Amino acid sequence: MKKLIYFSASWCGPCRQLGPIMEEVALEANVQKIDVDKSPELASFYGVRNVPTVVFVDGMGNEVIRKVGVNSKQTYLDIYNQN
């Protein structure tokens, strides 16, 4: 199943900005939120070096695209809906 994996951390200011945006995105797309401090192995698996990072994975679990930093709700929905 395709999804957006949202890598975040409680101490991250930009993550706090992106949080409400990703909550809105989650109403229209499959979003999985990952706290990098609680799941460092998953962050490492995806090569996440900065937060916030959103990784779009296709139905086979392959990374298709990633966005680092804060982007608009529409940016994430476009990525989700166009892939």
Biopython code that builds the backbone (N, CA, C, O; Angstrom):
import numpy as np
from Bio.PDB.StructureBuilder import StructureBuilder

atoms = [
    (1, "MET", "N", (0.842, -1.182, 0.000)),
    (1, "MET", "CA", (0.000, 0.000, 0.000)),
    (1, "MET", "C", (0.889, 1.247, 0.000)),
    (1, "MET", "O", (1.809, 1.357, 0.810)),
    (2, "LYS", "N", (0.615, 2.167, -0.894)),
    (2, "LYS", "CA", (1.421, 3.390, -0.936)),
    (2, "LYS", "C", (1.135, 4.243, 0.292)),
    (2, "LYS", "O", (0.030, 4.243, 0.835)),
    (3, "LYS", "N", (2.175, 4.974, 0.714)),
    (3, "LYS", "CA", (2.002, 5.825, 1.892)),
    (3, "LYS", "C", (3.085, 6.889, 1.931)),
    (3, "LYS", "O", (4.111, 6.798, 1.257)),
    (4, "LEU", "N", (2.816, 7.901, 2.747)),
    (4, "LEU", "CA", (3.788, 8.932, 3.072)),
    (4, "LEU", "C", (4.299, 8.616, 4.466)),
    (4, "LEU", "O", (3.510, 8.504, 5.404)),
    (5, "ILE", "N", (5.600, 8.473, 4.611)),
    (5, "ILE", "CA", (6.197, 8.224, 5.924)),
    (5, "ILE", "C", (6.783, 9.549, 6.394)),
    (5, "ILE", "O", (7.695, 10.097, 5.774)),
    (6, "TYR", "N", (6.255, 10.042, 7.480)),
    (6, "TYR", "CA", (6.615, 11.346, 8.026)),
    (6, "TYR", "C", (7.564, 11.146, 9.200)),
    (6, "TYR", "O", (7.154, 10.701, 10.272)),
    (7, "PHE", "N", (8.835, 11.478, 8.992)),
    (7, "PHE", "CA", (9.851, 11.364, 10.040)),
    (7, "PHE", "C", (9.941, 12.685, 10.787)),
    (7, "PHE", "O", (10.119, 13.744, 10.185)),
    (8, "SER", "N", (9.814, 12.608, 12.110)),
    (8, "SER", "CA", (9.725, 13.795, 12.948)),
    (8, "SER", "C", (10.445, 13.558, 14.269)),
    (8, "SER", "O", (10.875, 12.444, 14.569)),
    (9, "ALA", "N", (10.567, 14.634, 15.058)),
    (9, "ALA", "CA", (11.124, 14.530, 16.406)),
    (9, "ALA", "C", (10.468, 15.596, 17.278)),
    (9, "ALA", "O", (10.153, 16.687, 16.802)),
    (10, "SER", "N", (10.267, 15.283, 18.534)),
    (10, "SER", "CA", (9.577, 16.208, 19.442)),
    (10, "SER", "C", (10.360, 17.504, 19.667)),
    (10, "SER", "O", (9.756, 18.543, 19.935)),
    (11, "TRP", "N", (11.680, 17.463, 19.563)),
    (11, "TRP", "CA", (12.525, 18.627, 19.806)),
    (11, "TRP", "C", (12.700, 19.523, 18.577)),
    (11, "TRP", "O", (13.361, 20.559, 18.653)),
    (12, "CYS", "N", (12.116, 19.131, 17.458)),
    (12, "CYS", "CA", (12.324, 19.800, 16.169)),
    (12, "CYS", "C", (11.258, 20.875, 15.906)),
    (12, "CYS", "O", (10.072, 20.568, 15.786)),
    (13, "GLY", "N", (11.697, 22.132, 15.819)),
    (13, "GLY", "CA", (10.783, 23.240, 15.559)),
    (13, "GLY", "C", (10.032, 23.108, 14.238)),
    (13, "GLY", "O", (8.805, 23.208, 14.222)),
    (14, "PRO", "N", (10.743, 22.885, 13.124)),
    (14, "PRO", "CA", (10.040, 22.722, 11.849)),
    (14, "PRO", "C", (9.062, 21.535, 11.858)),
    (14, "PRO", "O", (8.045, 21.565, 11.165)),
    (15, "CYS", "N", (9.369, 20.504, 12.632)),
    (15, "CYS", "CA", (8.452, 19.357, 12.736)),
    (15, "CYS", "C", (7.135, 19.791, 13.374)),
    (15, "CYS", "O", (6.062, 19.324, 12.990)),
    (16, "ARG", "N", (7.230, 20.692, 14.354)),
    (16, "ARG", "CA", (6.013, 21.190, 15.000)),
    (16, "ARG", "C", (5.190, 22.025, 14.016)),
    (16, "ARG", "O", (3.963, 22.063, 14.112)),
    (17, "GLN", "N", (5.853, 22.688, 13.077)),
    (17, "GLN", "CA", (5.136, 23.423, 12.033)),
    (17, "GLN", "C", (4.464, 22.460, 11.059)),
    (17, "GLN", "O", (3.332, 22.687, 10.632)),
    (18, "LEU", "N", (5.162, 21.396, 10.715)),
    (18, "LEU", "CA", (4.651, 20.450, 9.729)),
    (18, "LEU", "C", (3.574, 19.532, 10.300)),
    (18, "LEU", "O", (2.736, 19.030, 9.552)),
    (19, "GLY", "N", (3.584, 19.306, 11.600)),
    (19, "GLY", "CA", (2.628, 18.391, 12.231)),
    (19, "GLY", "C", (1.177, 18.628, 11.839)),
    (19, "GLY", "O", (0.513, 17.699, 11.380)),
    (20, "PRO", "N", (0.659, 19.857, 12.007)),
    (20, "PRO", "CA", (-0.742, 20.114, 11.632)),
    (20, "PRO", "C", (-1.003, 19.920, 10.134)),
    (20, "PRO", "O", (-2.087, 19.486, 9.743)),
    (21, "ILE", "N", (-0.026, 20.238, 9.311)),
    (21, "ILE", "CA", (-0.168, 20.038, 7.868)),
    (21, "ILE", "C", (-0.311, 18.547, 7.576)),
    (21, "ILE", "O", (-1.180, 18.142, 6.804)),
    (22, "MET", "N", (0.543, 17.732, 8.195)),
    (22, "MET", "CA", (0.483, 16.286, 7.945)),
    (22, "MET", "C", (-0.796, 15.676, 8.515)),
    (22, "MET", "O", (-1.291, 14.684, 7.980)),
    (23, "GLU", "N", (-1.334, 16.244, 9.579)),
    (23, "GLU", "CA", (-2.621, 15.760, 10.101)),
    (23, "GLU", "C", (-3.723, 15.985, 9.072)),
    (23, "GLU", "O", (-4.604, 15.142, 8.902)),
    (24, "GLU", "N", (-3.671, 17.134, 8.380)),
    (24, "GLU", "CA", (-4.648, 17.410, 7.325)),
    (24, "GLU", "C", (-4.438, 16.462, 6.143)),
    (24, "GLU", "O", (-5.400, 15.941, 5.578)),
    (25, "VAL", "N", (-3.182, 16.246, 5.779)),
    (25, "VAL", "CA", (-2.872, 15.329, 4.673)),
    (25, "VAL", "C", (-3.404, 13.929, 4.990)),
    (25, "VAL", "O", (-3.908, 13.233, 4.109)),
    (26, "ALA", "N", (-3.285, 13.527, 6.255)),
    (26, "ALA", "CA", (-3.706, 12.188, 6.670)),
    (26, "ALA", "C", (-5.205, 11.955, 6.500)),
    (26, "ALA", "O", (-5.656, 10.810, 6.490)),
    (27, "LEU", "N", (-5.976, 13.027, 6.367)),
    (27, "LEU", "CA", (-7.410, 12.882, 6.116)),
    (27, "LEU", "C", (-7.683, 12.415, 4.688)),
    (27, "LEU", "O", (-8.759, 11.894, 4.392)),
    (28, "GLU", "N", (-6.692, 12.607, 3.799)),
    (28, "GLU", "CA", (-6.873, 12.272, 2.388)),
    (28, "GLU", "C", (-5.857, 11.260, 1.859)),
    (28, "GLU", "O", (-5.991, 10.781, 0.733)),
    (29, "ALA", "N", (-4.854, 10.936, 2.652)),
    (29, "ALA", "CA", (-3.792, 10.035, 2.199)),
    (29, "ALA", "C", (-3.349, 9.158, 3.360)),
    (29, "ALA", "O", (-3.608, 9.466, 4.524)),
    (30, "ASN", "N", (-2.685, 8.072, 3.032)),
    (30, "ASN", "CA", (-2.146, 7.169, 4.045)),
    (30, "ASN", "C", (-0.822, 7.748, 4.555)),
    (30, "ASN", "O", (0.160, 7.806, 3.815)),
    (31, "VAL", "N", (-0.801, 8.176, 5.825)),
    (31, "VAL", "CA", (0.385, 8.780, 6.427)),
    (31, "VAL", "C", (0.801, 7.967, 7.646)),
    (31, "VAL", "O", (-0.022, 7.623, 8.494)),
    (32, "GLN", "N", (2.084, 7.669, 7.717)),
    (32, "GLN", "CA", (2.651, 6.979, 8.883)),
    (32, "GLN", "C", (3.660, 7.928, 9.515)),
    (32, "GLN", "O", (4.638, 8.308, 8.871)),
    (33, "LYS", "N", (3.435, 8.316, 10.766)),
    (33, "LYS", "CA", (4.351, 9.219, 11.465)),
    (33, "LYS", "C", (5.359, 8.396, 12.257)),
    (33, "LYS", "O", (4.994, 7.474, 12.986)),
    (34, "ILE", "N", (6.632, 8.747, 12.100)),
    (34, "ILE", "CA", (7.712, 8.052, 12.791)),
    (34, "ILE", "C", (8.511, 9.066, 13.595)),
    (34, "ILE", "O", (8.996, 10.057, 13.050)),
    (35, "ASP", "N", (8.646, 8.818, 14.883)),
    (35, "ASP", "CA", (9.515, 9.627, 15.736)),
    (35, "ASP", "C", (10.925, 9.041, 15.625)),
    (35, "ASP", "O", (11.155, 7.895, 16.011)),
    (36, "VAL", "N", (11.862, 9.825, 15.099)),
    (36, "VAL", "CA", (13.210, 9.298, 14.847)),
    (36, "VAL", "C", (13.927, 8.889, 16.130)),
    (36, "VAL", "O", (14.821, 8.043, 16.097)),
    (37, "ASP", "N", (13.541, 9.482, 17.260)),
    (37, "ASP", "CA", (14.166, 9.108, 18.522)),
    (37, "ASP", "C", (13.651, 7.768, 19.043)),
    (37, "ASP", "O", (14.362, 7.063, 19.759)),
    (38, "LYS", "N", (12.428, 7.422, 18.686)),
    (38, "LYS", "CA", (11.830, 6.167, 19.131)),
    (38, "LYS", "C", (12.058, 5.036, 18.142)),
    (38, "LYS", "O", (12.003, 3.865, 18.518)),
    (39, "SER", "N", (12.316, 5.374, 16.879)),
    (39, "SER", "CA", (12.536, 4.364, 15.837)),
    (39, "SER", "C", (13.772, 4.701, 15.005)),
    (39, "SER", "O", (13.669, 4.909, 13.797)),
    (40, "PRO", "N", (14.940, 4.756, 15.647)),
    (40, "PRO", "CA", (16.148, 5.131, 14.896)),
    (40, "PRO", "C", (16.502, 4.132, 13.801)),
    (40, "PRO", "O", (17.117, 4.506, 12.802)),
    (41, "GLU", "N", (16.123, 2.867, 13.974)),
    (41, "GLU", "CA", (16.429, 1.864, 12.958)),
    (41, "GLU", "C", (15.660, 2.131, 11.662)),
    (41, "GLU", "O", (16.192, 1.920, 10.573)),
    (42, "LEU", "N", (14.421, 2.589, 11.774)),
    (42, "LEU", "CA", (13.636, 2.900, 10.582)),
    (42, "LEU", "C", (14.176, 4.159, 9.899)),
    (42, "LEU", "O", (14.252, 4.225, 8.672)),
    (43, "ALA", "N", (14.545, 5.144, 10.697)),
    (43, "ALA", "CA", (15.143, 6.362, 10.142)),
    (43, "ALA", "C", (16.444, 6.021, 9.413)),
    (43, "ALA", "O", (16.718, 6.556, 8.339)),
    (44, "SER", "N", (17.222, 5.151, 9.989)),
    (44, "SER", "CA", (18.477, 4.726, 9.371)),
    (44, "SER", "C", (18.217, 3.949, 8.081)),
    (44, "SER", "O", (18.906, 4.152, 7.082)),
    (45, "PHE", "N", (17.230, 3.067, 8.104)),
    (45, "PHE", "CA", (16.878, 2.272, 6.925)),
    (45, "PHE", "C", (16.565, 3.173, 5.733)),
    (45, "PHE", "O", (16.970, 2.887, 4.607)),
    (46, "TYR", "N", (15.835, 4.269, 5.991)),
    (46, "TYR", "CA", (15.464, 5.195, 4.923)),
    (46, "TYR", "C", (16.508, 6.291, 4.710)),
    (46, "TYR", "O", (16.318, 7.159, 3.858)),
    (47, "GLY", "N", (17.602, 6.268, 5.467)),
    (47, "GLY", "CA", (18.663, 7.251, 5.282)),
    (47, "GLY", "C", (18.265, 8.660, 5.659)),
    (47, "GLY", "O", (18.740, 9.627, 5.063)),
    (48, "VAL", "N", (17.393, 8.779, 6.647)),
    (48, "VAL", "CA", (16.930, 10.097, 7.089)),
    (48, "VAL", "C", (18.020, 10.743, 7.930)),
    (48, "VAL", "O", (18.431, 10.206, 8.959)),
    (49, "ARG", "N", (18.481, 11.903, 7.478)),
    (49, "ARG", "CA", (19.541, 12.622, 8.175)),
    (49, "ARG", "C", (19.043, 13.932, 8.774)),
    (49, "ARG", "O", (19.669, 14.485, 9.678)),
    (50, "ASN", "N", (17.919, 14.423, 8.270)),
    (50, "ASN", "CA", (17.325, 15.667, 8.757)),
    (50, "ASN", "C", (15.836, 15.460, 8.974)),
    (50, "ASN", "O", (15.193, 14.673, 8.280)),
    (51, "VAL", "N", (15.305, 16.174, 9.940)),
    (51, "VAL", "CA", (13.860, 16.154, 10.161)),
    (51, "VAL", "C", (13.343, 17.577, 10.066)),
    (51, "VAL", "O", (14.054, 18.513, 10.435)),
    (52, "PRO", "N", (12.135, 17.762, 9.587)),
    (52, "PRO", "CA", (11.224, 16.722, 9.112)),
    (52, "PRO", "C", (11.584, 16.241, 7.712)),
    (52, "PRO", "O", (12.061, 17.003, 6.871)),
    (53, "THR", "N", (11.345, 14.973, 7.497)),
    (53, "THR", "CA", (11.488, 14.364, 6.176)),
    (53, "THR", "C", (10.236, 13.536, 5.918)),
    (53, "THR", "O", (9.767, 12.804, 6.790)),
    (54, "VAL", "N", (9.704, 13.662, 4.710)),
    (54, "VAL", "CA", (8.559, 12.855, 4.303)),
    (54, "VAL", "C", (8.991, 12.027, 3.097)),
    (54, "VAL", "O", (9.431, 12.563, 2.080)),
    (55, "VAL", "N", (8.855, 10.715, 3.232)),
    (55, "VAL", "CA", (9.238, 9.783, 2.174)),
    (55, "VAL", "C", (7.972, 9.139, 1.626)),
    (55, "VAL", "O", (7.167, 8.589, 2.377)),
    (56, "PHE", "N", (7.803, 9.214, 0.300)),
    (56, "PHE", "CA", (6.682, 8.527, -0.334)),
    (56, "PHE", "C", (7.156, 7.170, -0.798)),
    (56, "PHE", "O", (8.140, 7.061, -1.530)),
    (57, "VAL", "N", (6.450, 6.127, -0.368)),
    (57, "VAL", "CA", (6.769, 4.776, -0.821)),
    (57, "VAL", "C", (5.569, 4.227, -1.596)),
    (57, "VAL", "O", (4.413, 4.459, -1.239)),
    (58, "ASP", "N", (5.881, 3.488, -2.670)),
    (58, "ASP", "CA", (4.823, 2.920, -3.511)),
    (58, "ASP", "C", (4.259, 1.658, -2.872)),
    (58, "ASP", "O", (4.649, 1.272, -1.771)),
    (59, "GLY", "N", (3.345, 1.034, -3.577)),
    (59, "GLY", "CA", (2.680, -0.159, -3.079)),
    (59, "GLY", "C", (3.601, -1.334, -2.813)),
    (59, "GLY", "O", (3.230, -2.260, -2.091)),
    (60, "MET", "N", (4.808, -1.311, -3.390)),
    (60, "MET", "CA", (5.777, -2.380, -3.174)),
    (60, "MET", "C", (6.768, -2.033, -2.058)),
    (60, "MET", "O", (7.661, -2.820, -1.744)),
    (61, "GLY", "N", (6.600, -0.842, -1.462)),
    (61, "GLY", "CA", (7.490, -0.430, -0.383)),
    (61, "GLY", "C", (8.753, 0.266, -0.851)),
    (61, "GLY", "O", (9.659, 0.507, -0.053)),
    (62, "ASN", "N", (8.827, 0.594, -2.146)),
    (62, "ASN", "CA", (10.000, 1.269, -2.692)),
    (62, "ASN", "C", (9.873, 2.777, -2.560)),
    (62, "ASN", "O", (8.809, 3.343, -2.813)),
    (63, "GLU", "N", (10.954, 3.422, -2.165)),
    (63, "GLU", "CA", (10.947, 4.874, -2.089)),
    (63, "GLU", "C", (10.836, 5.458, -3.489)),
    (63, "GLU", "O", (11.561, 5.058, -4.399)),
    (64, "VAL", "N", (9.919, 6.409, -3.652)),
    (64, "VAL", "CA", (9.716, 7.062, -4.937)),
    (64, "VAL", "C", (10.271, 8.488, -4.898)),
    (64, "VAL", "O", (10.961, 8.922, -5.820)),
    (65, "ILE", "N", (9.963, 9.196, -3.834)),
    (65, "ILE", "CA", (10.396, 10.588, -3.698)),
    (65, "ILE", "C", (10.442, 10.952, -2.227)),
    (65, "ILE", "O", (9.757, 10.348, -1.401)),
    (66, "ARG", "N", (11.260, 11.949, -1.907)),
    (66, "ARG", "CA", (11.291, 12.444, -0.530)),
    (66, "ARG", "C", (11.341, 13.959, -0.540)),
    (66, "ARG", "O", (11.856, 14.583, -1.467)),
    (67, "LYS", "N", (10.789, 14.529, 0.518)),
    (67, "LYS", "CA", (10.817, 15.966, 0.721)),
    (67, "LYS", "C", (11.371, 16.221, 2.116)),
    (67, "LYS", "O", (10.917, 15.634, 3.098)),
    (68, "VAL", "N", (12.360, 17.107, 2.184)),
    (68, "VAL", "CA", (12.962, 17.472, 3.467)),
    (68, "VAL", "C", (12.530, 18.893, 3.789)),
    (68, "VAL", "O", (12.531, 19.762, 2.916)),
    (69, "GLY", "N", (12.160, 19.130, 5.047)),
    (69, "GLY", "CA", (11.705, 20.456, 5.447)),
    (69, "GLY", "C", (10.195, 20.551, 5.387)),
    (69, "GLY", "O", (9.496, 19.555, 5.202)),
    (70, "VAL", "N", (9.711, 21.765, 5.547)),
    (70, "VAL", "CA", (8.271, 22.014, 5.576)),
    (70, "VAL", "C", (7.805, 22.396, 4.172)),
    (70, "VAL", "O", (8.346, 23.312, 3.552)),
    (71, "ASN", "N", (6.806, 21.688, 3.688)),
    (71, "ASN", "CA", (6.196, 21.974, 2.393)),
    (71, "ASN", "C", (4.693, 22.128, 2.586)),
    (71, "ASN", "O", (4.170, 21.869, 3.670)),
    (72, "SER", "N", (4.010, 22.546, 1.543)),
    (72, "SER", "CA", (2.570, 22.765, 1.641)),
    (72, "SER", "C", (1.797, 21.444, 1.644)),
    (72, "SER", "O", (2.283, 20.415, 1.173)),
    (73, "LYS", "N", (0.602, 21.506, 2.179)),
    (73, "LYS", "CA", (-0.290, 20.342, 2.163)),
    (73, "LYS", "C", (-0.450, 19.834, 0.738)),
    (73, "LYS", "O", (-0.400, 18.629, 0.491)),
    (74, "GLN", "N", (-0.645, 20.758, -0.198)),
    (74, "GLN", "CA", (-0.880, 20.362, -1.588)),
    (74, "GLN", "C", (0.319, 19.642, -2.185)),
    (74, "GLN", "O", (0.154, 18.739, -3.006)),
    (75, "THR", "N", (1.534, 20.034, -1.778)),
    (75, "THR", "CA", (2.738, 19.353, -2.267)),
    (75, "THR", "C", (2.685, 17.873, -1.921)),
    (75, "THR", "O", (2.945, 17.022, -2.773)),
    (76, "TYR", "N", (2.348, 17.565, -0.674)),
    (76, "TYR", "CA", (2.294, 16.164, -0.236)),
    (76, "TYR", "C", (1.144, 15.416, -0.903)),
    (76, "TYR", "O", (1.294, 14.254, -1.280)),
    (77, "LEU", "N", (-0.004, 16.079, -1.050)),
    (77, "LEU", "CA", (-1.142, 15.415, -1.705)),
    (77, "LEU", "C", (-0.846, 15.159, -3.178)),
    (77, "LEU", "O", (-1.227, 14.118, -3.715)),
    (78, "ASP", "N", (-0.168, 16.103, -3.837)),
    (78, "ASP", "CA", (0.198, 15.898, -5.241)),
    (78, "ASP", "C", (1.139, 14.704, -5.392)),
    (78, "ASP", "O", (0.973, 13.886, -6.297)),
    (79, "ILE", "N", (2.118, 14.610, -4.511)),
    (79, "ILE", "CA", (3.049, 13.472, -4.552)),
    (79, "ILE", "C", (2.272, 12.166, -4.380)),
    (79, "ILE", "O", (2.487, 11.202, -5.115)),
    (80, "TYR", "N", (1.377, 12.149, -3.412)),
    (80, "TYR", "CA", (0.618, 10.941, -3.113)),
    (80, "TYR", "C", (-0.300, 10.555, -4.268)),
    (80, "TYR", "O", (-0.367, 9.388, -4.654)),
    (81, "ASN", "N", (-1.004, 11.540, -4.816)),
    (81, "ASN", "CA", (-2.004, 11.258, -5.836)),
    (81, "ASN", "C", (-1.441, 11.041, -7.231)),
    (81, "ASN", "O", (-2.089, 10.408, -8.064)),
    (82, "GLN", "N", (-0.249, 11.553, -7.501)),
    (82, "GLN", "CA", (0.323, 11.432, -8.830)),
    (82, "GLN", "C", (1.206, 10.195, -8.987)),
    (82, "GLN", "O", (1.689, 9.916, -10.084)),
    (83, "ASN", "N", (1.412, 9.477, -7.932)),
    (83, "ASN", "CA", (2.289, 8.301, -7.994)),
    (83, "ASN", "C", (1.520, 7.036, -7.645)),
    (83, "ASN", "O", (2.093, 5.946, -7.645)),
]
sb = StructureBuilder()
sb.init_structure("model")
sb.init_model(0)
sb.init_chain("A")
sb.init_seg("    ")
for serial, (resi, resn, name, xyz) in enumerate(atoms, 1):
    if name == "N":
        sb.init_residue(resn, " ", resi, " ")
    sb.init_atom(name, np.array(xyz, "f"), 0.0, 1.0, " ", f" {name:<3s}", serial, name[0])
structure = sb.get_structure()
